[in-house]
Amino acid sequence: MEQATYCDIIRDQTARALWEAGNVIDCVPDDCWDRPYYGVPVWKHVYHMLHSLDLYLINPRDKSFTEPPFHEENLNDLDIPPTKSLSRKDLADYYAAVKSKIISYLGTLRDSGLLECPEGCEYTKFTLILAQHRHLHTHMGMLMGFIVSETGRWPRIIGLSGTIPAGPYDKFE
């Protein structure tokens, strides 16, 4: 793990968090995908988590932000039951797009700019990144709880310095 700069650490830990998020999503049993937990289906918990990363990690005030093609008003709001359903493919494609966007963005950051606010935003870049790590792990914990409750197995995590799998791997610990 490279630790020469704050941005090196942010890039490394974000790559780990995104890998773990993808693995947790993959671990949701098919028969639970549409099952409601706390009033909304599991897939909506996944969408909420990904949409927040997409919107808030870089700049929640970005006037050029584009919603995913399947988005409709309040689809990301966990307090409002959905009027449509999203498939695994919808969310797998969205996960890949969000991950790519975030990795690309983090590649442009320099330590000297972490305390700057993105255009039109009241929060610093570092605040937005740290807040989304907090939010991501809150929802990953919820999803892991749903998964463990249904399967009795823990999704694999890689922690602080474990190797990110590059080929086939067991999704569970």
Secondary structure, 3 states (H helix, E strand, C coil): CCCCCHHHHHHHHHHHHHHHHHHHHHHCCHHHCCCEECCEEHHHHHHHHHHHHHHHCCCCCCCCCCCCCCCCCCCCCCCCCCCCCCCHHHHHHHHHHHHHHHHHHHHHCCHHHCCCCCCCCCCCHHHHHHHHHHHHHHHHHHHHHHHHHHHCCCECCCCCCCCCCCCCCCCEC
